[in-house]
Amino acid sequence: MIRSVVACAAAVCTFAGSQVAAQEVHRSAYHDFRLVTVAEGLEVPWSITWLPDGDLLVTERPGRLRVVRAGALLPDPVPGVPEVLARGQGGLFEVLPHPDFATNRLLYLSYARPKGEGSTTAVVRGRFEDDRFTAIADVFEARSEGGGHYGGRLAWTPDEYLFVSVGDRMARTSGDLSAHPAQDLSNHHGVTVRLHDDGRVPESNPFVGQPGALPEIWSYGHRNPQGLVVHPETGEVWAHEHGPQGGDELNRIRPGLNYGWPVVGYGVNYGSGTAIHAGTRAEGVEAPVHFWVPSIATSGLLLYTADRFPEWKGSFFVGGMAGRRLARLTPSIDRPGRIEQEETLAYGIGRVRDVRQGPDGYIYLAVEERRGSGRVLRLEPVERR
């Protein structure tokens, strides 16, 4: 089983410098809450995580890794982060500790790596000691090229496999949709990848030994997966991805399956509203568990398992950059793999880039605000009168 890297006392993880972001009480079907500011003065915060000593790490998309310690954002970024292509949708994406971080100090970063005239999605690991990132080694570099849609999410399974999401890089085709790179197993366009912690390919991956297929691939036919989470008990992998104009999807990720982009889907071309897909379903294509029309521009995905909000236990939380919202999805008890209900918990709170469960059991958001400024917010329950 995976060993938690966030087993710190609640007192250590409580940020003394927190300020109430808005006195407004947000009301929902089961819990009322306030949004409290944990850290501010950030630039496009993209991912957050915690270390065993209670430090909060935050990536800024322009290429900086920041530390929040004892309620204060340290003034200087962490040195040693590799060169990042911080242009368009590119930048520094996810930060994730190794399951055994307390003993090996290994930290993983995903980012847009400059490559020739273009860029690709890459993952490195290094040692995080004395607030420095050193001894950096490659873990994964995608065989992909294009203008955006990097994916870049990371997640551990209970048996310590590393999952990586890679977007379709905005690749285009004319005519035959099945010829799109996201339908071609010889590249990493629009895939999820499963690796050992050092980047080696597990022999149990579904395409190992298949001619013309890259062995790292776990699933394919994705557009731009920017939410990735693993159930801590069952090991089920879940991801959501951006649709075009309409058609964001939540998917249960299973080995070897095709998730359809761009052959099937629920979206249309931007602006014109003309058709993209051949339909919404097709034989041999896995249908989404849930989809959004219109799109909410999904980013960040949490499966809540703590006790601060007991009625939300088992729910998915999804950040939405369109509408600047936070959504909660209730899985069905009677029909596993189905979503029973969706609730929007808050609107207009900023472009939510990441949603995480803290070691204290609260829910944390990385939020981009006007002109790229950003904060980390925490949801705190409010007792109902």
Secondary structure, DSSP 8 states (H G I E B T S, - for coil): ----S----HHHHS-TT-EES-S--B--SS-EEEEEEEEEEEESEEEEEE-TTS-EEEEETTTEEEEEETTEE-SS--TT------STT-SEEEEEE-TTHHHH-EEEEEEEEEETTEEEEEEEEEEEETTEEEEEEEEEE-S--SSS-----EEE-TT--EEEEE--TT---SS-GGGSGGG-TTS-TTEEEEE-TTS---TTSTTTT-TTS-TTEEEE--S-EEEEEE-TTT--EEEEE--SBS-EEEEEE-TT-B--TTTB-S-B-TTT--B-SSBS--TT----SEEESS---EEEEEE--SSSSGGGTT-EEEEETTTTEEEEEEE-SSSTT-EEEEEEEESSS-EEEEEEE-TTS-EEEEEE-GGGEEEEEEEEEE---
